[in-house]
Amino acid sequence: MSASQEERLDSVTEIKRLGIIAGGGELPFVLLAACESLGIEPFIIAFEGHTNSSLCEGYAHIWTRLGAVDKILKTLRAHDIEDIVMIGSIRRPSMKELRPDLKAAAFFAKYGAKALGDDGLLSALKSFLGDEGVSVHGVHKFSSNLLTPAGSVGAIEPQDEDVLNIRRGIEILQGMGQLDVGQSVIVQEGLVLGVEAIEGTDALIERCYNLHREGRGGVLIKLCKPAQDQDLDLPTLGPNTVELAARYGLSGIAVHQEHSLLLKREEVAEIANKHKLFVIGINPSTY
């Protein structure tokens, strides 16, 4: 274990109970397993229409809706929980779907336009929760091998053309990130085929297929936004996205090293090698 990994684990070793604000996907399951290995008692806040019901089996939990902030805070206090992780995919609802309670309405009244973008919303929410006595942590603090390493994951390396596409993607994402828009872009021959919006990375890959040009496939680049809080919504890559990238003809994927989450690293490497597709962790400042 590296010194930085030890430092992250040391920062959470005093936590005895952890609230898991759980969306969909695999990451909440990864966090549950980490809690078990660290001797931390989890309590799951599950959301109707978002959280996988099997996540809650055998664990203390409540089911609620996204706008029920007062209920969530009262539940955390009732179970003596001061530390939480917000993890998993949640489709961002409209205000009508959200049906905010008085506590949620007070949040939006206080933060207003600061909560429009994804990063702005989550950063504002972290600050709001801090005022309520709740500390927000990143999942990577509990599972030391989740962060994307530097260099190639697997045996395939990017070609010269891919490197140019990656550099172009970095330029685009750093500009977009200043506006709190998207974490992913697909570039082919220096041309931007598509940027990630609210639909997510997998839908971006599918959308760009009809826009690809003849020749070597494009590159998916996924980066953390500039100044993004590392405890909130880091870019995530797993086997399903790598399979999808191969199916739709991409040549590879570049991901922000140490600032993104890589699920099932060995499986990702196996899929990448099988399809002759590179997956690489990069430092956008020096690449």
Secondary structure as GFF3:
##gff-version 3
##sequence-region A 1 287
A	DSSP	alpha_helix	3	10	.	.	.	ID=ss1
A	DSSP	beta_strand	17	22	.	.	.	ID=ss2
A	DSSP	alpha_helix	27	38	.	.	.	ID=ss3
A	DSSP	beta_strand	41	47	.	.	.	ID=ss4
A	DSSP	three_ten_helix	53	56	.	.	.	ID=ss5
A	DSSP	beta_strand	61	64	.	.	.	ID=ss6
A	DSSP	alpha_helix	69	78	.	.	.	ID=ss7
A	DSSP	beta_strand	83	87	.	.	.	ID=ss8
A	DSSP	alpha_helix	95	98	.	.	.	ID=ss9
A	DSSP	alpha_helix	102	111	.	.	.	ID=ss10
A	DSSP	three_ten_helix	112	115	.	.	.	ID=ss11
A	DSSP	alpha_helix	118	131	.	.	.	ID=ss12
A	DSSP	beta_strand	135	137	.	.	.	ID=ss13
A	DSSP	three_ten_helix	139	141	.	.	.	ID=ss14
A	DSSP	beta_strand	151	152	.	.	.	ID=ss15
A	DSSP	alpha_helix	160	178	.	.	.	ID=ss16
A	DSSP	beta_strand	184	188	.	.	.	ID=ss17
A	DSSP	beta_strand	191	195	.	.	.	ID=ss18
A	DSSP	alpha_helix	201	208	.	.	.	ID=ss19
A	DSSP	three_ten_helix	209	211	.	.	.	ID=ss20
A	DSSP	beta_strand	219	222	.	.	.	ID=ss21
A	DSSP	beta_strand	236	237	.	.	.	ID=ss22
A	DSSP	alpha_helix	239	247	.	.	.	ID=ss23
A	DSSP	beta_strand	252	256	.	.	.	ID=ss24
A	DSSP	beta_strand	261	262	.	.	.	ID=ss25
A	DSSP	alpha_helix	265	274	.	.	.	ID=ss26
A	DSSP	beta_strand	278	282	.	.	.	ID=ss27
###
